[in-house]
Amino acid sequence: MGRKVFVSYKYKDEKVAKINDTYYEEVNGRMINNLRNTRVRDYVDKLQEKIGAGNINLGERDGESLENFSDEKIETLLKQRIRQCSVTIVMISKGMKEVVKSEKEQWIPWEVSYSLRTVPTGGYTKQMNAVLGIVLPDENGTYEWYYTSNPNCNSITHHKGQLFKILRDNMFNILKKEIRECNGSQIHENDEPSLIKTVKWGDFMNGNNHEFYIEKSIEIKDDEKSYDVHVNLD
C-alpha cells in the first residue's frame, strides 16, 4: 500500500480495551516495565505495525497543548504534518473528547478540519484528504458505546452524538438520501451515506482489510460532491 496516512488520536485516552500485558519505557538508559493502562497511543503502535511506520505521520504528541497557540500557528503545524498525506485516520475512542475544553482547544477537530480542506501553500495546493474513522473497543472490550445493532430493522445505530461536531457533521451527510422507516426510526439505505466512513478496529486490522478500508475512504473522497461537506470549526 503506497498511501501516506496521517493519524489523529487522543494520546492518553485510557477508555479502551487492554491490548498488552506490559509496556516498556526507557529510564536512565534501561528499559523498564511500566505498569499502566492501555492508551489509544498503544493502538496507534499496532496500526503502525500493520500499515508501516514509514507510511504514517502522527497527530497529537505527548504533552502538547493548544492553549498558547494562535489559529495561524496551529494551521502551520498541521500543514507540516498533514499536507504530504492523502488519508487521515481518526482513532474514535470513548474518551477522545475532553468535555471541559472547547473543541477549538483540542487537536482532533483541527486535524480533521485541515484534512478536509483544499489549501494553497505557495506553489503547491493541498487537496482534501480522505478521512476514515476507526472505532476502538472501550474498557469493557465492546463497541456498544458507539454501535448498536438493530436486528429487527437490519440496521446499526451510530451514537455519533459523543463525537466532535466536525465528525458528526460529516457523517450521514450524503445529499441524495435513501431512507426507509422501521419501528418509527429512519434508516439510511445508501451504500456509503457518510463522507467519513467508520469501521471497527477488529475489522480494520483483520488480514489485509486495512487496504480495503483505506481505498474505500479514497473512493468516497473522490465523490465528495455527493456530500454536504463541513470543513470549519464553529
C-alpha positions as CSV (number, residue, x, y, z in Angstrom):
1,M,0.0,0.0,0.0
2,G,1.5,3.3,-1.1
3,R,-0.8,5.7,0.7
4,K,0.7,8.1,3.2
5,V,-1.6,8.3,6.2
6,F,-2.0,10.9,9.0
7,V,-3.3,9.5,12.3
8,S,-5.5,11.8,14.5
9,Y,-6.0,10.5,18.1
10,K,-6.2,11.3,21.8
11,Y,-2.8,10.3,23.1
12,K,-3.6,9.4,26.7
13,D,-7.2,8.2,26.4
14,E,-7.4,5.1,28.5
15,K,-11.1,4.3,27.9
16,V,-10.1,1.5,25.6
17,A,-9.8,-2.3,25.8
18,K,-6.5,-3.7,27.0
19,I,-4.2,-5.0,24.2
20,N,-0.9,-5.6,26.1
21,D,0.1,-7.1,29.4
22,T,3.2,-4.9,29.8
23,Y,4.6,-1.7,28.5
24,Y,8.2,-0.7,28.5
25,E,9.9,2.7,28.5
26,E,13.5,3.8,28.7
27,V,14.6,5.2,32.1
28,N,18.3,6.2,32.6
29,G,19.3,4.1,29.6
30,R,17.4,1.0,30.7
31,M,14.1,-0.4,29.5
32,I,11.8,-1.0,32.5
33,N,8.3,-2.4,32.9
34,N,5.9,0.4,33.1
35,L,2.6,-0.8,34.8
36,R,-0.2,1.3,33.3
37,N,-3.5,1.0,31.5
38,T,-3.7,0.7,27.7
39,R,-3.9,4.0,25.9
40,V,-5.0,5.0,22.4
41,R,-1.3,5.6,21.6
42,D,-0.8,1.8,22.1
43,Y,-3.4,1.1,19.4
44,V,-1.5,3.6,17.2
45,D,1.6,1.5,17.7
46,K,-0.3,-1.6,16.4
47,L,-1.6,0.5,13.5
48,Q,2.0,1.4,12.6
49,E,3.0,-2.3,12.6
50,K,0.1,-3.0,10.2
51,I,0.5,-0.1,7.8
52,G,4.2,0.5,8.2
53,A,5.7,3.3,10.3
54,G,7.2,4.9,7.2
55,N,3.7,5.4,5.8
56,I,2.3,7.3,8.8
57,N,2.5,10.8,10.2
58,L,1.2,11.2,13.7
59,G,-1.1,13.8,15.3
60,E,-1.1,14.9,18.9
61,R,2.2,14.3,20.7
62,D,2.5,13.6,24.4
63,G,2.1,16.8,26.5
64,E,1.1,19.0,23.5
65,S,-1.4,21.7,24.2
66,L,-3.2,24.3,22.0
67,E,-3.6,26.7,24.9
68,N,-0.9,29.2,23.8
69,F,-1.1,28.7,20.0
70,S,-2.8,31.1,17.6
71,D,-5.1,29.7,14.9
72,E,-2.3,30.6,12.4
73,K,0.3,28.7,14.4
74,I,-2.0,25.6,14.7
75,E,-2.5,25.6,10.9
76,T,1.2,25.9,10.3
77,L,1.8,22.8,12.5
78,L,-0.9,20.9,10.8
79,K,0.3,21.8,7.3
80,Q,3.7,20.3,8.2
81,R,2.1,17.1,9.4
82,I,-0.8,16.6,7.1
83,R,-0.1,18.0,3.7
84,Q,2.0,15.1,2.5
85,C,-0.7,12.6,3.3
86,S,-3.7,11.6,1.2
87,V,-5.6,9.8,4.0
88,T,-6.4,10.9,7.6
89,I,-7.3,8.1,10.0
90,V,-9.2,9.2,13.1
91,M,-9.0,6.9,16.1
92,I,-12.5,7.2,17.5
93,S,-12.3,6.3,21.2
94,K,-14.7,6.7,24.1
95,G,-12.6,9.3,25.9
96,M,-11.3,11.2,22.8
97,K,-13.3,14.3,23.7
98,E,-12.4,16.5,26.7
99,V,-15.8,18.0,27.7
100,V,-14.2,20.6,29.9
101,K,-12.4,22.2,26.9
102,S,-13.9,23.8,23.8
103,E,-13.4,21.9,20.6
104,K,-11.1,24.6,19.2
105,E,-8.8,23.8,22.2
106,Q,-8.4,20.2,21.2
107,W,-6.2,18.7,18.4
108,I,-8.6,16.2,16.7
109,P,-11.1,18.8,15.4
110,W,-8.3,20.9,14.0
111,E,-6.7,17.9,12.4
112,V,-10.0,16.8,10.8
113,S,-10.8,20.3,9.6
114,Y,-7.5,20.8,8.0
115,S,-7.6,17.3,6.4
116,L,-10.9,18.2,4.7
117,R,-9.7,21.5,3.3
118,T,-8.2,22.3,-0.1
119,V,-5.4,24.8,0.8
120,P,-2.9,26.6,-1.5
121,T,0.5,26.5,0.1
122,G,2.8,28.5,-2.1
123,G,3.4,26.7,-5.4
124,Y,1.5,23.6,-4.1
125,T,-2.2,23.1,-3.3
126,K,-3.0,20.7,-0.5
127,Q,-6.0,18.7,-1.7
128,M,-8.8,17.3,0.5
129,N,-7.7,14.1,2.4
130,A,-9.9,11.1,2.6
131,V,-11.0,10.7,6.3
132,L,-11.6,7.3,7.8
133,G,-12.8,6.7,11.4
134,I,-11.6,3.6,13.3
135,V,-13.8,2.9,16.3
136,L,-11.9,1.4,19.2
137,P,-13.4,-1.0,21.7
138,D,-14.0,0.6,25.2
139,E,-12.5,-0.6,28.5
140,N,-15.2,-3.3,28.6
141,G,-13.9,-4.7,25.3
142,T,-17.1,-3.8,23.4
143,Y,-18.1,-1.4,20.6
144,E,-21.6,-0.8,22.1
145,W,-20.6,2.7,23.3
146,Y,-20.7,3.7,19.6
147,Y,-22.5,1.0,17.6
148,T,-25.9,-0.6,18.5
149,S,-27.2,-3.4,16.3
150,N,-30.9,-3.4,15.5
151,P,-31.6,-6.9,14.2
152,N,-35.4,-6.3,13.8
153,C,-34.6,-3.4,11.3
154,N,-31.4,-5.0,9.9
155,S,-29.5,-1.8,10.8
156,I,-26.8,-0.3,13.0
157,T,-27.2,2.8,15.0
158,H,-24.1,5.1,15.3
159,H,-24.1,7.1,18.6
160,K,-22.3,10.0,17.0
161,G,-23.6,12.5,19.5
162,Q,-20.5,11.6,21.6
163,L,-18.1,12.8,18.8
164,F,-16.7,16.2,17.9
165,K,-19.1,18.3,15.9
166,I,-16.9,18.2,12.7
167,L,-17.1,14.4,12.8
168,R,-20.8,14.4,13.4
169,D,-21.4,16.9,10.6
170,N,-19.6,14.8,8.0
171,M,-21.4,11.6,8.9
172,F,-24.7,10.6,7.2
173,N,-24.3,13.8,5.1
174,I,-25.0,12.4,1.7
175,L,-27.1,14.9,-0.3
176,K,-29.4,12.4,-2.0
177,K,-30.6,10.3,0.9
178,E,-32.3,7.0,0.5
179,I,-34.4,6.4,3.7
180,R,-36.7,3.7,4.9
181,E,-38.9,3.6,8.0
182,C,-38.7,0.9,10.6
183,N,-40.3,0.8,14.0
184,G,-40.6,4.6,14.0
185,S,-36.9,5.2,13.1
186,Q,-35.4,6.4,9.8
187,I,-32.8,4.0,8.4
188,H,-30.3,5.2,5.8
189,E,-30.2,2.9,2.8
190,N,-27.3,4.4,0.8
191,D,-24.3,2.2,0.4
192,E,-22.0,5.0,1.7
193,P,-24.1,7.6,3.4
194,S,-21.2,9.3,5.2
195,L,-18.2,11.3,3.9
196,I,-16.3,10.0,7.0
197,K,-16.8,6.2,6.9
198,T,-16.3,4.3,10.2
199,V,-15.1,0.7,10.8
200,K,-14.5,-1.3,13.9
201,W,-10.8,-1.7,15.0
202,G,-11.1,-5.5,14.8
203,D,-12.5,-5.5,11.2
204,F,-9.9,-3.0,10.0
205,M,-6.9,-5.0,11.4
206,N,-8.1,-8.4,10.2
207,G,-5.8,-9.7,7.4
208,N,-5.5,-7.2,4.6
209,N,-8.8,-5.4,5.3
210,H,-6.9,-2.2,6.1
211,E,-6.1,-1.8,2.5
212,F,-9.7,-2.2,1.5
213,Y,-11.0,0.4,4.0
214,I,-8.3,2.9,3.2
215,E,-9.0,2.6,-0.5
216,K,-12.8,2.8,0.2
217,S,-12.2,6.1,2.0
218,I,-10.3,7.4,-1.0
219,E,-13.2,6.4,-3.3
220,I,-15.7,8.3,-1.1
221,K,-13.5,11.4,-1.0
222,D,-13.3,11.3,-4.8
223,D,-17.1,11.5,-4.8
224,E,-17.1,14.5,-2.4
225,K,-19.7,16.4,-4.5
226,S,-22.3,13.9,-3.4
227,Y,-21.9,15.0,0.2
228,D,-22.6,18.1,2.3
229,V,-19.0,18.7,3.3
230,H,-18.3,20.7,6.5
231,V,-14.7,21.9,7.0
232,N,-14.9,24.8,9.5
233,L,-14.8,24.7,13.3
234,D,-17.8,26.5,14.8
